[in-house]
């Protein structure tokens, strides 16, 4: 017996097509569709990027937005895109501008990060930061309701592969590049790479005392070898491997200049006073340049 399933399934199929092709501008400002079913959002150029990845078996998020209002905007967008649940939330790093909004999604989302993320989050947690945000930006108070620090449920070591629906996500630990627990996320079929904070876009990074420029250079080399089509940095506009090439050029020049001055017998303090990099005058976050010289000095003195 023939029923009438065809028109109904046809209707459902066209609905699915409609849902998955929803243009990014319908999600509200700041969303950018970078591939079919993959959206990136940052409200300001300096803000952290968060991403929504749709799959046939639910949603995967990369980071939870710069601050809770961003997390709320992401949640709203997910609801517009799909009725499916957010199953995983992968941390590129444990800092507050990538993780404070976890409570908006989890539970039920399972948080995944590299080993060390929980410790780092607990050590850095400062309730005053949230209070200050709410005082400085009263609009934020509402989105902070229900706040609770949510630390990772799964901490992997070195490499992890996640299969969700039709998508494969490979997680790579990036050692000593920015925080105690940095993860690059690679989607081999889509050739999209989320590269964490190793390379910024026209901005200086804050290089903490454990950060190693040689390790940063080798992690960028590893990521370039994946041959990505699209690179989404932790902060800054999504682009291509050019983001790595420009960052490599900067650090190589910095190592070169600091190395030369150190060989001439200059102390770290003298180098910090004298070194100029006029090529990068237009980069943001200049106050971090001193930490870059310190990291270069550690590298050339090894
Ligand atoms: Zn950070």
Boltz pocket constraint, residues with backbone or C-beta under 6 A from the ligand:
constraints:
  - pocket:
      binder: B
      contacts: [[A, 93], [A, 95], [A, 178], [A, 179], [A, 197]]
      max_distance: 6.0
